[in-house]
Amino acid sequence: MPLADVIMNTIGVAIMDRAEFLAEHIELTRRFFLKAGVFGCAVSQMAVNVVADETASAAPKKHVKPDKGGVRSDPYFTPAEDFRDVSRGMPLPHSLPDDKKSEVGLTRETWRLEVISDPDNPAKIGRPLTKVDGTSLDFEALLKLGETHAVRFPKVMTCLNLGCPLGMGLWEGVPLREVIWLTKPREDLRRVFYYGYHNDDATQMFRSSLPIGRVLEDLFDLPPVILCYKLNGEWLNSERGGPVRVVVPEAYGFKSIKWLTHVVLTNLAHANDTYAEQNNDVDSPLKTFAATISVPKEVKPGEAITVSGYAQVGISGLSKVQVSMESNATERPKNDPYFTMAPWIDAELLPAPRQWGLLSNGGIPQQTHGFDAVGVPQNWPLRLTNAHWAAVMPGLPAGEYTFRCRTIDEQGHAQPMPRPFRKSGHAAIESIGILVAD
């Protein structure tokens, strides 16, 4: 039987219903475990553990389609319909009937963006863009800007208060600064805040903000903040925030406002994000952390233990993933809340996908941030995306154990440092019990 058929028969239908992220993970770890000589054991463990994993079950669904050779063609980027959705609104704006969407500007034909000065903390601008004056920006004008200024970049969309990704996308649009310059700003401009359609109900408004310096200048080789109109090469659909949303590369999802309608230029000196009212750190960029996808609940004594997972590559980058196994019979050191004294060993960071899926010919379009002219990542893993990891741990005597994983970022900080606080994003170290018994 062909190897691909063995994989599919072993993993089963339940895996086929998981997110494409899990499917990509299985393909990458398959190659790793083959090289490690534990393929059969690894696939069997993954078949059981990924299906049973509650975190994985919260991920979006996967539509698996075999290619002509019968081998699964699993995209690295999440199909738009498979993103996990945490939208706000009553009713959800993307659920409105088509005629209502057209009426309120949630179609490409009727979308209009107003860019104005904050009446309470005014910035001095020469030309506000308003519907009343007939100067608001429409979709055609945005695309016209895109002819010379469009950018695209990969980014994982993730929630500040959730530990699993909502989806990985290749986002495309026009830098927000290009639209701000249309207003001819002069002075007293310190921040930008922005919001989207909220059912014409002020109590439902969800607002985010950025310092003007971040909008006008891209520091540390970050992509620009964009007005996004494409996801994975297709027009941004309504559920993903279309026709136009903000995407802030290094930020959590609450900064990337959907159904954008207003950009406000302000002399306000501080953030005024809606999310701040819920005791969140609204200026915290993406953290680097590791999480598990496949860890066995029970193994036999002396049997090699195959483990795997993913890492969110935050603003501080990723140098390695480490794993540890400790006997529950051994007392842990006191005053070591972040497990710095655990017996950590390096896991294997898995390579970039061979095929990126979803995109034309399975390749990366030219002039994509982070990739060279032929679509090869300039560095791996890419910041602001996800990467996969795997490890084969030696067999153990009978007993109860605890497995953990963590990242080491490019500055040498071990997870959950340098920002261990929950309200600035998830970074807790997972602790998973494993039973070794006959």
C-alpha positions as CSV (number, residue, x, y, z in Angstrom):
1,M,0.0,0.0,0.0
2,P,1.4,3.5,-0.8
3,L,2.8,5.4,2.1
4,A,0.2,8.2,1.7
5,D,-2.6,5.6,2.0
6,V,-1.0,4.2,5.1
7,I,-1.0,7.6,6.7
8,M,-4.6,8.3,5.8
9,N,-5.9,4.9,6.9
10,T,-4.0,5.2,10.2
11,I,-5.0,8.7,11.1
12,G,-8.6,8.2,9.9
13,V,-11.6,10.4,9.1
14,A,-11.4,12.3,12.4
15,I,-8.2,13.9,11.4
16,M,-9.5,14.8,8.0
17,D,-12.1,17.0,9.8
18,R,-9.5,18.9,11.7
19,A,-8.0,22.3,10.7
20,E,-5.6,22.4,7.8
21,F,-3.0,23.5,10.3
22,L,-3.2,20.1,11.9
23,A,-3.0,18.4,8.5
24,E,0.1,20.4,7.6
25,H,1.5,19.5,11.0
26,I,0.9,15.8,10.4
27,E,2.7,16.0,7.0
28,L,5.7,17.7,8.4
29,T,6.0,15.5,11.5
30,R,5.6,12.4,9.2
31,R,8.8,13.2,7.5
32,F,10.6,13.9,10.8
33,F,9.5,10.7,12.4
34,L,10.4,8.7,9.3
35,K,14.0,10.0,9.6
36,A,13.9,9.2,13.3
37,G,13.0,5.6,12.6
38,V,9.8,5.6,14.7
39,F,7.2,6.3,12.0
40,G,4.7,3.6,12.9
41,C,4.7,4.4,16.6
42,A,4.5,8.1,15.9
43,V,1.6,7.9,13.5
44,S,-0.4,5.7,15.8
45,Q,0.2,8.0,18.7
46,M,-0.8,11.0,16.6
47,A,-3.9,9.3,15.4
48,V,-5.2,8.9,18.9
49,N,-3.9,12.0,20.6
50,V,-4.8,14.6,18.0
51,V,-8.3,13.3,17.7
52,A,-8.7,13.3,21.5
53,D,-7.1,16.7,22.1
54,E,-9.6,19.3,23.2
55,T,-7.5,22.2,22.2
56,A,-7.2,20.9,18.7
57,S,-11.0,20.3,18.5
58,A,-11.5,24.0,19.0
59,A,-9.6,24.7,15.8
60,P,-11.5,25.4,12.5
61,K,-12.5,22.6,10.2
62,K,-10.4,21.3,7.3
63,H,-11.6,20.5,3.8
64,V,-9.1,17.9,2.7
65,K,-8.7,17.4,-1.1
66,P,-6.3,14.8,-2.6
67,D,-4.2,15.9,-5.5
68,K,-4.0,13.8,-8.7
69,G,-1.6,11.4,-7.1
70,G,-3.9,10.7,-4.2
71,V,-1.6,12.5,-1.7
72,R,-3.1,15.2,0.5
73,S,-2.5,18.7,-0.6
74,D,-2.6,20.6,2.7
75,P,-2.3,24.4,2.6
76,Y,-0.1,26.3,5.0
77,F,-2.5,29.2,4.9
78,T,-6.0,28.8,6.3
79,P,-8.9,28.9,3.9
80,A,-11.0,32.0,4.7
81,E,-14.0,29.9,5.6
82,D,-12.0,27.8,8.0
83,F,-10.7,30.6,10.3
84,R,-12.0,30.4,13.8
85,D,-14.4,33.4,14.3
86,V,-14.6,35.6,17.3
87,S,-16.5,38.5,15.7
88,R,-18.6,40.9,17.8
89,G,-21.9,42.4,17.0
90,M,-25.7,41.8,17.5
91,P,-26.3,40.8,14.8
92,L,-22.9,39.9,13.5
93,P,-22.3,42.3,10.6
94,H,-21.2,39.5,8.3
95,S,-24.6,37.8,8.9
96,L,-26.6,40.7,7.6
97,P,-28.7,40.0,4.4
98,D,-27.1,41.2,1.2
99,D,-29.4,44.2,0.7
100,K,-28.6,45.4,4.2
101,K,-24.9,45.0,3.6
102,S,-25.2,47.1,0.4
103,E,-27.2,49.8,2.3
104,V,-24.6,50.2,5.1
105,G,-21.5,50.0,2.9
106,L,-20.4,46.4,3.5
107,T,-19.9,45.6,-0.1
108,R,-17.1,46.5,-2.5
109,E,-19.5,48.6,-4.5
110,T,-20.9,50.6,-1.6
111,W,-17.9,50.8,0.8
112,R,-16.8,54.2,1.9
113,L,-14.1,55.2,4.3
114,E,-14.1,58.5,6.2
115,V,-10.8,59.8,7.5
116,I,-11.3,62.8,9.9
117,S,-9.8,64.8,12.7
118,D,-10.8,63.9,16.2
119,P,-13.3,66.7,17.3
120,D,-12.3,66.3,21.0
121,N,-8.5,66.2,20.4
122,P,-8.1,67.6,16.9
123,A,-5.2,67.0,14.7
124,K,-4.5,69.7,12.1
125,I,-5.3,68.3,8.6
126,G,-5.9,70.0,5.3
127,R,-8.4,67.7,3.6
128,P,-10.7,65.4,5.7
129,L,-12.2,62.6,3.7
130,T,-16.0,62.6,4.4
131,K,-19.2,61.4,2.9
132,V,-20.8,64.8,3.3
133,D,-18.2,66.5,1.2
134,G,-18.1,63.6,-1.3
135,T,-14.4,63.1,-0.6
136,S,-14.6,59.7,1.3
137,L,-12.4,56.9,-0.1
138,D,-14.2,54.3,-2.1
139,F,-13.0,50.8,-3.0
140,E,-12.0,51.8,-6.5
141,A,-9.8,54.6,-5.2
142,L,-8.3,52.2,-2.7
143,L,-7.4,49.7,-5.4
144,K,-5.9,52.6,-7.4
145,L,-3.5,53.3,-4.5
146,G,-2.8,49.6,-4.5
147,E,-1.4,49.7,-8.0
148,T,1.7,51.4,-6.7
149,H,1.6,50.8,-3.0
150,A,0.1,47.3,-2.3
151,V,1.9,45.0,0.0
152,R,1.3,41.4,1.2
153,F,2.7,39.5,4.2
154,P,2.0,36.3,6.1
155,K,0.5,36.6,9.6
156,V,-1.1,34.4,12.2
157,M,-4.3,35.9,13.4
158,T,-4.6,35.2,17.1
159,C,-6.7,36.5,20.1
160,L,-5.0,38.1,23.1
161,N,-6.9,35.8,25.5
162,L,-6.8,32.5,23.6
163,G,-4.0,30.0,23.4
164,C,-4.7,28.6,19.9
165,P,-4.5,30.4,16.5
166,L,-7.6,31.6,14.7
167,G,-5.9,31.1,11.3
168,M,-2.8,31.8,9.2
169,G,-3.3,34.2,6.3
170,L,-1.5,35.9,3.5
171,W,-2.9,39.4,3.8
172,E,-2.8,42.0,1.1
173,G,-3.7,45.7,1.1
174,V,-2.6,49.3,1.0
175,P,-0.5,50.8,3.9
176,L,-2.7,53.0,6.1
177,R,-0.2,55.8,5.9
178,E,-0.9,56.2,2.1
179,V,-4.5,57.1,3.0
180,I,-3.5,59.3,5.9
181,W,-1.3,61.4,3.6
182,L,-4.3,62.1,1.4
183,T,-5.7,64.2,4.3
184,K,-2.6,66.5,4.2
185,P,-1.8,66.3,8.0
186,R,0.2,69.2,9.3
187,E,0.7,68.9,13.1
188,D,-0.8,67.8,16.5
189,L,-1.1,64.3,15.2
190,R,0.0,61.7,17.8
191,R,-2.3,58.7,17.4
192,V,-4.8,57.1,15.0
193,F,-7.9,55.4,16.1
194,Y,-10.3,53.5,13.9
195,Y,-13.5,51.5,14.0
196,G,-15.8,49.5,11.8
197,Y,-19.5,49.1,11.2
198,H,-21.4,48.4,14.4
199,N,-25.0,48.2,13.5
200,D,-25.5,51.9,13.9
201,D,-25.4,51.3,17.7
202,A,-22.8,53.4,19.6
203,T,-22.8,50.8,22.5
204,Q,-21.5,48.2,20.0
205,M,-18.6,50.2,18.7
206,F,-15.3,48.4,18.9
207,R,-12.3,50.7,18.5
208,S,-8.5,50.2,18.3
209,S,-5.7,52.7,18.1
210,L,-2.0,53.0,17.2
211,P,0.7,55.7,17.7
212,I,1.2,57.6,14.5
213,G,4.8,56.7,14.4
214,R,3.9,53.0,13.9
215,V,1.6,53.9,11.1
216,L,4.0,56.1,9.2
217,E,7.2,54.1,9.7
218,D,7.9,50.4,9.7
219,L,10.4,49.5,12.5
220,F,12.5,46.4,12.9
221,D,11.7,45.1,9.4
222,L,8.0,44.8,10.1
223,P,5.5,45.0,7.3
224,P,3.3,48.1,7.3
225,V,-0.2,48.5,8.9
226,I,-2.6,48.0,6.0
227,L,-6.1,48.5,4.9
228,C,-6.6,44.9,3.8
229,Y,-8.8,43.8,1.0
230,K,-7.4,40.4,0.0
231,L,-6.8,37.2,2.0
232,N,-4.8,34.4,0.4
233,G,-5.1,36.1,-3.0
234,E,-8.9,36.3,-2.9
235,W,-11.2,39.3,-2.1
236,L,-11.7,39.6,1.7
237,N,-15.1,38.1,2.4
238,S,-17.6,39.5,4.9
239,E,-16.9,37.0,7.7
240,R,-13.2,37.9,7.6
241,G,-14.0,41.6,7.8
242,G,-14.5,42.6,4.2
243,P,-14.7,44.5,2.1
244,V,-11.9,46.2,4.0
245,R,-10.3,45.7,7.4
246,V,-7.2,46.9,9.2
247,V,-4.4,44.3,9.7
248,V,-1.6,45.2,12.1
249,P,1.2,42.7,11.5
250,E,2.7,42.4,15.0
251,A,-0.5,42.8,17.0
252,Y,-3.2,40.5,18.3
253,G,-6.5,40.3,16.5
254,F,-8.3,43.1,18.4
255,K,-6.0,45.7,16.6
256,S,-7.1,44.4,13.2
257,I,-10.6,45.9,13.1
258,K,-13.1,44.4,10.7
259,W,-15.6,46.1,8.5
260,L,-13.6,49.3,8.6
261,T,-15.6,52.6,8.2
262,H,-13.7,55.3,10.1
263,V,-10.1,56.4,10.7
264,V,-9.7,59.3,13.2
265,L,-6.6,61.4,13.4
266,T,-6.1,62.6,17.0
267,N,-3.8,64.6,19.3
268,L,-4.7,62.2,22.1
269,A,-1.6,61.1,23.9
270,H,-2.8,57.6,25.0
271,A,-4.6,54.6,23.7
272,N,-8.4,54.6,23.7
273,D,-9.0,51.0,22.6
274,T,-12.3,49.4,23.6
275,Y,-10.3,46.3,24.7
276,A,-8.5,48.4,27.3
277,E,-11.8,48.7,29.2
278,Q,-11.7,44.9,29.8
279,N,-8.3,45.1,31.6
280,N,-6.2,44.0,28.6
281,D,-2.7,45.3,27.8
282,V,-3.6,46.9,24.4
283,D,0.0,47.7,23.4
284,S,1.4,44.2,23.8
285,P,2.6,42.6,20.5
286,L,2.5,38.9,19.7
287,K,4.4,36.7,22.1
288,T,6.5,33.7,21.3
289,F,5.3,30.4,22.8
290,A,5.0,26.7,22.2
291,A,2.0,24.5,22.4
292,T,1.3,20.8,21.9
293,I,-0.7,19.0,19.2
294,S,0.2,15.4,19.8
295,V,1.3,14.0,23.2
296,P,0.4,10.4,24.3
297,K,-1.7,9.9,27.4
298,E,-0.2,6.5,28.0
299,V,2.8,4.5,26.8
300,K,4.5,1.3,27.6
301,P,7.8,1.2,29.7
302,G,10.8,1.6,27.5
303,E,8.8,2.7,24.5
304,A,10.0,5.8,22.7
305,I,7.7,8.8,23.2
306,T,6.9,10.9,20.2
307,V,5.6,14.4,20.8
308,S,4.9,17.3,18.5
309,G,3.3,20.8,18.4
310,Y,3.5,24.3,17.1
311,A,5.1,27.5,18.1
312,Q,3.7,31.0,17.6
313,V,6.6,33.1,16.5
314,G,6.1,36.4,18.1
315,I,7.8,39.8,17.8
316,S,10.9,38.4,19.6
317,G,11.4,35.6,17.1
318,L,12.1,31.9,17.8
319,S,15.5,30.2,18.2
320,K,14.4,26.8,19.5
321,V,11.7,24.7,21.1
322,Q,12.5,22.6,24.1
323,V,10.7,19.7,25.8
324,S,11.0,18.1,29.3
325,M,9.7,15.1,31.1
326,E,9.7,14.9,34.9
327,S,8.6,12.1,37.2
328,N,5.7,13.0,39.4
329,A,7.4,11.1,42.2
330,T,10.2,13.7,42.3
331,E,9.5,16.8,44.2
332,R,9.9,19.9,42.1
333,P,12.2,22.7,43.2
334,K,10.5,25.4,45.2
335,N,10.4,29.0,43.8
336,D,10.6,27.8,40.2
337,P,7.2,28.8,38.8
338,Y,8.4,28.9,35.2
339,F,10.1,25.5,35.3
340,T,13.6,26.9,34.6
341,M,15.2,23.9,36.4
342,A,13.3,21.3,34.5
343,P,15.4,18.8,32.4
344,W,14.9,20.6,29.1
345,I,16.2,19.1,25.8
346,D,15.9,20.6,22.3
347,A,13.1,19.6,20.0
348,E,13.4,19.7,16.2
349,L,12.0,22.8,14.5
350,L,10.5,21.5,11.3
351,P,11.2,23.1,7.9
352,A,9.0,25.3,5.8
353,P,6.3,23.6,3.8
354,R,7.2,22.2,0.4
355,Q,3.9,23.5,-1.0
356,W,2.1,26.5,0.4
357,G,-1.4,25.5,-0.9
358,L,-4.4,27.7,-1.7
359,L,-2.3,30.2,-3.7
360,S,-1.6,30.0,-7.4
361,N,0.4,26.9,-8.2
362,G,1.0,26.4,-4.5
363,G,3.7,29.1,-4.5
364,I,4.2,32.5,-2.9
365,P,3.5,35.5,-5.1
366,Q,6.5,37.7,-5.9
367,Q,7.2,40.7,-3.6
368,T,5.7,39.1,-0.5
369,H,7.3,40.3,2.7
370,G,9.7,37.8,4.1
371,F,10.2,35.8,0.9
372,D,12.7,36.1,-1.9
373,A,12.0,36.5,-5.6
374,V,11.2,32.8,-6.1
375,G,9.0,32.4,-3.0
376,V,11.5,30.9,-0.6
377,P,11.4,32.3,3.0
378,Q,14.4,34.5,3.7
379,N,14.5,33.2,7.2
380,W,12.7,30.3,9.0
381,P,10.7,30.3,11.0
382,L,9.1,33.6,10.0
383,R,8.2,36.0,12.7
384,L,4.5,36.6,13.2
385,T,3.6,33.2,11.9
386,N,3.4,29.6,13.2
387,A,6.1,26.9,13.0
388,H,5.9,23.2,13.7
389,W,8.1,21.1,16.0
390,A,8.6,17.5,17.0
391,A,10.7,15.3,19.3
392,V,11.4,11.7,20.1
393,M,11.9,11.2,23.8
394,P,13.6,8.1,25.3
395,G,11.5,5.4,26.9
396,L,10.8,5.6,30.7
397,P,10.3,3.2,33.6
398,A,6.7,2.7,34.8
399,G,5.3,5.6,36.6
400,E,3.4,8.9,36.2
401,Y,5.2,11.8,34.5
402,T,4.5,15.4,33.4
403,F,5.5,16.6,29.9
404,R,6.2,20.3,29.2
405,C,7.3,22.4,26.2
406,R,8.6,25.9,25.9
407,T,10.2,28.3,23.4
408,I,13.5,30.2,23.5
409,D,13.2,33.4,21.6
410,E,16.0,35.1,19.6
411,Q,17.0,37.2,22.6
412,G,17.5,34.0,24.7
413,H,14.3,34.4,26.8
414,A,12.7,31.2,27.8
415,Q,8.9,31.1,27.7
416,P,6.9,32.6,29.4
417,M,9.5,35.4,29.8
418,P,10.0,38.2,29.0
419,R,6.2,38.9,29.4
420,P,4.6,36.3,31.6
421,F,1.5,38.3,32.3
422,R,-1.8,36.9,31.1
423,K,-3.4,40.1,30.0
424,S,-0.6,40.8,27.6
425,G,-1.2,37.6,25.7
426,H,-1.1,33.8,26.3
427,A,2.4,32.4,27.1
428,A,1.8,29.8,29.9
429,I,3.8,26.6,29.8
430,E,1.6,23.5,29.2
431,S,1.8,20.6,31.7
432,I,0.5,17.3,30.4
433,G,0.3,14.1,32.4
434,I,1.6,10.9,30.9
435,L,1.2,7.4,32.3
436,V,3.9,4.8,31.6
437,A,2.4,1.4,32.3
438,D,2.1,-2.1,30.8
